[in-house]
Amino acid sequence: MPLLPRSLRAVRVSDESHRVTTFELFFDLVFVFAFTQVTGFMAHAHSFPGILQGMIVLGMLWWSWVCYSWLANQTHVDEGIMRLGLSTVMVAMFIASLAIPESFVDLEGGLSGPLVLALSYVVVRVLHLVLYAFAAMDDKPLQRQVLTTSVAMVSGSVLIVLGALIGGASQTWFWLAGLTVDVTLTYLTSASGNWRVHSAAHWTERYGLVIILALGESIVAIGVGASQEPVSIPILLGATFGIALSICLWWLYFDVTAIAAEHRFAALRGSDRASAAVDAYTYLHLPLVAGIVLSALGVEDVLAHVDETEGFGILGAFALLGGTALYLLGGAAFWRRVGGGWKKWRLGGAGALLLLLPVAAHLSPLGALALAAGVTGVLVAAESSLYAETRNRVRARL
């Protein structure tokens, strides 16, 4: 007698018509909260070691999310045992998110924050492999690929759990090593592996939505920073510049790049499509998300000190301008992989922001934010003007 009713045991392999479901959007809401927790953690730490630790946690969150983006393209995750499994993952990820503020400095009383986060992460990764193996039961090469990937997951997870148990300064390096081992081994075993991307539309939409979620977190950061102070002209100006920066980041990805990339990606088949999915989306979208989260930290820092006229400081300038530069570099590398050429204006914009970083550190917080928004706005205007014909042609295919 089967342990599960047929309605739960059945899985349905996706095809080219598969699109993102409302359950997947619901699943992603847990990661919105997690991104917010990462920004809050870095803001509270307010140090370069704290930023490094926040980026490690963000990397763990990203690696958890991308695993399920692959699973959701393989099968319909809103049905049967997949829905039950992802619901369990949501609980584990929410528990992990609650532990993020204590991920490196455990508070007195209660459970160990680092260990709760580490074990929740392991649960999320193990459930992914179990569900993926189940979804691939009729595809033996894919099952072997999932089994091969488990080596990377186990190796990285062991280091992360050990780091949580050891604690102290060593924890940061254990977690960084664990994440690096997992990410590197996964790439080496996936470069010419047997992964499947059944629906190009689902795939590109899924990654576009995670960029939207990260940008949504940046909007929340603006609100959090502004809500700490009485409403004033500087607060309104800071909110305006912050929203303008978010709009520019949205524009640079969604106005043309995401659309053109989807067209190129949809034209690929088989291993070529899977390879592009690994490089351009699974790996090269992380700098985009990390850049948004870092710049959100910078905006929140600006609004928390918006009335000050003293220099913003190197930490805030690094988060604000460095995060925006990382986003531009990630976007340029993404298009290089999927489109075949570098976006030179974005490389130039990233270079300009990095060169202006010492200048922003000596400006007032509001001046630094205006500088970041201004440089990014000029980049948007330049690309829209210089490539207007290409832009119209790409958007006409919508």
C-alpha positions as CSV (number, residue, x, y, z in Angstrom):
1,M,0.0,0.0,0.0
2,P,1.5,3.4,-1.0
3,L,2.5,5.7,1.8
4,L,1.0,8.7,0.0
5,P,-2.2,9.1,-2.0
6,R,-1.8,9.3,-5.8
7,S,-2.7,13.1,-5.7
8,L,0.5,13.7,-3.7
9,R,2.8,11.2,-5.4
10,A,2.1,12.5,-9.0
11,V,4.6,15.0,-10.5
12,R,4.1,16.7,-13.9
13,V,7.2,17.5,-16.0
14,S,7.1,21.1,-17.4
15,D,7.2,22.1,-21.0
16,E,7.8,25.2,-23.0
17,S,4.4,26.7,-22.1
18,H,5.1,26.6,-18.4
19,R,4.8,29.9,-16.6
20,V,5.4,31.2,-13.1
21,T,2.6,30.2,-10.7
22,T,1.1,32.2,-7.8
23,F,2.5,29.5,-5.4
24,E,6.0,30.4,-6.5
25,L,5.3,34.0,-5.9
26,F,4.0,33.1,-2.5
27,F,7.1,31.0,-1.9
28,D,9.3,34.0,-2.7
29,L,7.8,36.2,-0.1
30,V,9.9,34.4,2.5
31,F,13.0,35.6,0.7
32,V,11.8,39.2,0.7
33,F,11.7,39.0,4.5
34,A,15.2,37.4,4.4
35,F,16.7,40.1,2.2
36,T,15.3,42.7,4.6
37,Q,16.9,40.9,7.5
38,V,20.2,40.9,5.8
39,T,20.1,44.7,5.2
40,G,19.0,45.2,8.8
41,F,21.9,43.0,10.0
42,M,24.5,45.0,8.1
43,A,23.0,48.3,9.2
44,H,23.2,47.2,12.8
45,A,26.8,46.0,12.4
46,H,27.8,49.1,10.5
47,S,31.3,47.8,9.7
48,F,33.2,46.2,6.9
49,P,33.3,42.8,8.7
50,G,29.6,43.1,9.1
51,I,29.1,43.8,5.4
52,L,31.2,40.7,4.6
53,Q,29.1,38.6,7.0
54,G,25.9,40.0,5.5
55,M,27.1,39.1,2.0
56,I,27.9,35.5,3.1
57,V,24.3,35.2,4.5
58,L,23.0,36.7,1.3
59,G,25.0,34.1,-0.7
60,M,23.4,31.3,1.4
61,L,19.9,32.8,0.7
62,W,20.6,33.1,-3.0
63,W,22.0,29.6,-3.2
64,S,18.8,28.3,-1.5
65,W,16.6,30.3,-3.9
66,V,18.3,29.3,-7.1
67,C,18.0,25.6,-6.3
68,Y,14.2,25.9,-6.2
69,S,14.2,28.0,-9.4
70,W,15.6,24.9,-11.2
71,L,13.1,22.6,-9.5
72,A,10.2,24.8,-10.4
73,N,11.2,24.8,-14.1
74,Q,11.5,21.0,-14.0
75,T,8.1,20.3,-12.6
76,H,4.9,22.0,-11.4
77,V,5.7,22.8,-7.8
78,D,2.2,24.0,-7.0
79,E,0.9,20.4,-7.3
80,G,1.0,17.3,-5.1
81,I,4.1,16.5,-3.0
82,M,6.0,19.4,-4.5
83,R,3.6,21.9,-3.0
84,L,3.9,20.1,0.4
85,G,7.6,20.0,0.1
86,L,8.0,23.7,-0.8
87,S,5.6,24.6,2.0
88,T,8.0,22.8,4.4
89,V,10.9,24.7,2.8
90,M,9.1,28.0,3.5
91,V,8.9,27.2,7.2
92,A,12.6,26.3,7.3
93,M,13.6,29.4,5.4
94,F,11.5,31.7,7.6
95,I,13.1,30.1,10.7
96,A,16.5,30.8,9.1
97,S,15.5,34.4,8.4
98,L,14.5,34.9,12.1
99,A,18.0,33.8,13.1
100,I,19.8,36.2,10.7
101,P,20.2,39.1,13.3
102,E,22.0,36.5,15.5
103,S,23.8,34.8,12.7
104,F,27.3,35.8,13.9
105,V,26.7,37.2,17.4
106,D,24.4,35.0,19.5
107,L,22.3,36.8,22.0
108,E,22.0,35.5,25.6
109,G,19.2,33.1,26.2
110,G,17.3,30.9,23.8
111,L,18.8,28.8,21.1
112,S,22.1,29.4,19.3
113,G,21.3,31.8,16.4
114,P,24.2,30.6,14.2
115,L,23.3,27.0,14.6
116,V,19.6,27.6,13.9
117,L,20.5,29.4,10.7
118,A,23.0,26.7,9.7
119,L,20.7,23.8,10.3
120,S,17.7,25.5,8.6
121,Y,19.9,26.1,5.6
122,V,20.9,22.4,5.5
123,V,17.2,21.4,5.8
124,V,16.4,23.7,2.8
125,R,19.2,22.2,0.7
126,V,18.5,18.6,1.6
127,L,14.8,19.0,0.8
128,H,15.7,20.4,-2.6
129,L,17.8,17.4,-3.5
130,V,15.1,15.0,-2.3
131,L,12.3,16.7,-4.2
132,Y,14.5,17.1,-7.3
133,A,15.4,13.4,-7.3
134,F,11.7,12.6,-7.0
135,A,10.8,15.0,-9.9
136,A,13.5,13.4,-12.1
137,M,12.5,9.8,-11.4
138,D,11.8,9.1,-15.1
139,D,15.0,10.9,-16.2
140,K,18.0,8.8,-15.2
141,P,20.7,11.3,-16.4
142,L,19.1,14.1,-14.5
143,Q,18.9,11.9,-11.4
144,R,22.6,11.2,-11.7
145,Q,23.2,15.0,-12.0
146,V,21.2,15.6,-8.8
147,L,23.3,12.9,-7.0
148,T,26.5,14.5,-8.2
149,T,25.4,17.9,-7.0
150,S,24.7,16.4,-3.5
151,V,28.5,16.1,-3.1
152,A,28.9,19.9,-3.3
153,M,25.9,20.4,-0.9
154,V,27.2,18.0,1.7
155,S,30.8,19.4,1.6
156,G,29.7,23.0,1.9
157,S,27.0,22.3,4.6
158,V,29.5,20.4,6.8
159,L,31.8,23.5,6.9
160,I,28.8,25.8,7.6
161,V,27.6,23.6,10.5
162,L,31.1,23.3,11.9
163,G,31.5,27.1,11.7
164,A,28.2,27.6,13.7
165,L,29.4,25.1,16.3
166,I,32.9,26.7,16.6
167,G,31.6,30.3,16.6
168,G,33.8,33.4,17.2
169,A,35.9,34.9,14.4
170,S,36.5,31.5,12.8
171,Q,32.8,31.2,12.0
172,T,33.0,33.9,9.3
173,W,35.8,32.0,7.4
174,F,34.1,28.6,7.9
175,W,30.9,29.9,6.4
176,L,32.7,31.7,3.6
177,A,34.7,28.5,2.8
178,G,31.5,26.4,3.0
179,L,29.6,28.6,0.6
180,T,32.6,28.8,-1.8
181,V,33.1,25.1,-1.9
182,D,29.4,24.5,-2.5
183,V,29.2,27.1,-5.3
184,T,32.5,26.1,-6.9
185,L,31.8,22.4,-7.0
186,T,28.3,22.9,-8.2
187,Y,29.6,24.9,-11.1
188,L,32.3,22.4,-12.0
189,T,29.8,19.6,-12.0
190,S,27.1,21.6,-13.9
191,A,29.2,23.2,-16.7
192,S,28.7,20.1,-18.9
193,G,26.1,18.4,-16.9
194,N,22.6,17.1,-17.5
195,W,20.4,19.8,-16.2
196,R,17.1,20.7,-17.9
197,V,15.4,24.0,-18.6
198,H,12.0,23.1,-20.1
199,S,10.5,26.6,-20.3
200,A,12.5,29.7,-21.3
201,A,9.6,32.0,-20.4
202,H,9.2,30.6,-16.9
203,W,13.0,30.7,-16.3
204,T,13.5,34.4,-17.4
205,E,10.3,35.5,-15.6
206,R,11.4,33.8,-12.4
207,Y,14.7,35.6,-12.3
208,G,13.1,38.9,-13.3
209,L,10.8,38.5,-10.4
210,V,13.6,38.0,-7.9
211,I,15.2,41.2,-9.1
212,I,11.8,42.9,-8.5
213,L,11.7,41.4,-5.0
214,A,15.2,42.7,-4.3
215,L,14.2,46.2,-5.5
216,G,11.1,46.0,-3.3
217,E,13.4,45.4,-0.4
218,S,15.4,48.5,-1.4
219,I,12.1,50.5,-1.3
220,V,11.4,49.1,2.2
221,A,14.9,50.2,3.2
222,I,14.0,53.8,2.2
223,G,10.9,53.6,4.3
224,V,12.7,52.2,7.3
225,G,15.4,54.9,7.1
226,A,12.8,57.7,6.6
227,S,10.5,56.5,9.4
228,Q,13.2,57.0,12.0
229,E,13.1,60.8,11.6
230,P,10.4,63.5,11.6
231,V,9.2,64.4,8.1
232,S,11.3,67.2,6.8
233,I,12.6,68.7,3.5
234,P,15.9,66.6,3.8
235,I,13.8,63.5,4.4
236,L,11.7,64.2,1.4
237,L,14.7,64.9,-0.8
238,G,16.4,61.7,0.5
239,A,13.4,59.6,-0.3
240,T,13.1,61.2,-3.7
241,F,16.7,60.5,-4.6
242,G,16.4,56.9,-3.1
243,I,13.3,56.1,-5.2
244,A,15.0,57.7,-8.3
245,L,18.0,55.4,-7.8
246,S,15.7,52.3,-7.5
247,I,13.8,53.4,-10.7
248,C,17.1,53.6,-12.5
249,L,18.2,50.2,-11.4
250,W,14.8,48.8,-12.5
251,W,15.2,50.6,-15.9
252,L,18.7,49.2,-16.6
253,Y,17.5,45.6,-16.2
254,F,13.8,45.6,-17.4
255,D,13.5,48.3,-20.0
256,V,15.6,46.4,-22.7
257,T,18.1,44.0,-21.2
258,A,15.7,41.5,-19.7
259,I,13.5,41.4,-22.8
260,A,16.4,41.0,-25.2
261,A,18.0,38.3,-23.0
262,E,14.7,36.4,-22.9
263,H,14.6,36.4,-26.8
264,R,18.2,35.1,-26.9
265,F,17.7,32.5,-24.2
266,A,14.4,31.2,-25.7
267,A,16.3,30.5,-29.0
268,L,18.7,28.1,-27.3
269,R,18.0,24.4,-26.9
270,G,19.2,21.5,-24.8
271,S,22.6,21.8,-23.2
272,D,23.2,25.3,-24.7
273,R,20.2,26.6,-22.8
274,A,21.1,24.8,-19.6
275,S,24.7,26.2,-19.8
276,A,23.4,29.8,-20.3
277,A,20.9,29.2,-17.4
278,V,23.8,28.3,-15.1
279,D,26.2,31.1,-16.2
280,A,23.9,34.0,-16.9
281,Y,21.2,33.5,-14.4
282,T,22.2,31.2,-11.5
283,Y,25.6,32.8,-11.1
284,L,25.6,36.2,-12.7
285,H,22.3,37.3,-11.2
286,L,23.9,37.2,-7.7
287,P,25.9,40.4,-8.3
288,L,22.7,42.1,-9.4
289,V,20.9,41.1,-6.2
290,A,23.9,41.8,-4.0
291,G,24.3,45.2,-5.6
292,I,20.7,46.1,-4.9
293,V,21.0,45.0,-1.3
294,L,24.3,46.9,-0.7
295,S,22.9,50.0,-2.3
296,A,19.8,49.7,-0.1
297,L,22.0,49.6,2.9
298,G,23.6,52.8,1.7
299,V,20.3,54.5,1.1
300,E,19.1,53.5,4.6
301,D,22.3,54.9,6.1
302,V,21.8,58.2,4.2
303,L,18.2,58.6,5.5
304,A,19.3,57.7,9.1
305,H,21.8,60.7,8.9
306,V,20.0,62.9,6.4
307,D,20.3,66.1,8.5
308,E,24.0,65.8,9.0
309,T,26.4,68.0,7.0
310,E,29.6,66.1,7.9
311,G,31.2,63.6,5.5
312,F,29.1,60.5,4.8
313,G,32.1,58.2,5.5
314,I,33.8,55.5,3.5
315,L,31.5,52.7,4.8
316,G,28.3,54.4,3.7
317,A,29.8,55.5,0.4
318,F,31.1,52.0,-0.3
319,A,27.7,50.5,0.3
320,L,25.9,53.1,-1.8
321,L,28.2,53.7,-4.7
322,G,30.0,50.3,-4.5
323,G,26.6,48.5,-4.4
324,T,25.4,50.4,-7.5
325,A,28.7,49.7,-9.3
326,L,28.4,46.0,-8.5
327,Y,24.9,46.0,-10.0
328,L,26.2,47.7,-13.2
329,L,29.1,45.2,-13.5
330,G,26.7,42.3,-12.9
331,G,24.4,43.6,-15.6
332,A,27.3,44.0,-18.1
333,A,28.6,40.5,-17.4
334,F,25.1,39.1,-17.7
335,W,24.6,40.6,-21.1
336,R,28.1,39.5,-22.2
337,R,27.1,35.9,-21.5
338,V,23.7,35.9,-23.0
339,G,24.0,38.6,-25.6
340,G,27.6,38.2,-26.7
341,G,28.9,41.7,-26.1
342,W,29.9,44.0,-23.3
343,K,27.6,47.0,-22.3
344,K,30.4,49.5,-22.3
345,W,28.4,52.4,-20.9
346,R,27.6,50.3,-17.8
347,L,31.2,49.4,-17.4
348,G,32.0,53.1,-17.6
349,G,29.3,53.9,-15.2
350,A,30.6,51.4,-12.7
351,G,34.1,52.8,-13.1
352,A,32.9,56.3,-12.5
353,L,31.0,55.3,-9.3
354,L,34.1,53.6,-8.0
355,L,36.3,56.6,-8.8
356,L,33.8,58.9,-7.1
357,L,33.7,56.8,-4.0
358,P,36.3,58.9,-2.1
359,V,34.4,62.0,-3.1
360,A,31.1,60.7,-1.9
361,A,32.7,59.8,1.5
362,H,33.5,63.5,2.0
363,L,30.1,64.7,0.9
364,S,27.1,65.0,3.2
365,P,24.9,61.8,3.3
366,L,22.2,63.6,1.1
367,G,24.9,64.8,-1.3
368,A,26.3,61.3,-1.7
369,L,22.9,59.9,-2.5
370,A,22.2,62.6,-5.0
371,L,25.6,61.8,-6.6
372,A,24.7,58.1,-6.9
373,A,21.3,58.8,-8.3
374,G,22.7,61.4,-10.7
375,V,25.4,59.2,-12.2
376,T,22.9,56.3,-12.6
377,G,20.3,58.7,-14.1
378,V,22.8,60.0,-16.6
379,L,23.6,56.4,-17.6
380,V,19.9,55.6,-18.1
381,A,19.5,58.7,-20.3
382,A,22.6,58.0,-22.3
383,E,21.7,54.4,-23.1
384,S,18.1,55.3,-23.9
385,S,19.2,58.1,-26.3
386,L,22.1,56.4,-28.0
387,Y,20.4,53.0,-28.5
388,A,16.9,54.3,-29.1
389,E,16.5,52.4,-32.4
390,T,17.6,49.1,-30.9
391,R,15.4,49.7,-27.8
392,N,12.3,50.3,-30.0
393,R,13.0,47.2,-32.0
394,V,13.5,45.0,-29.0
395,R,10.4,46.3,-27.2
396,A,8.3,46.0,-30.4
397,R,8.7,42.2,-30.0
398,L,6.9,42.2,-26.7
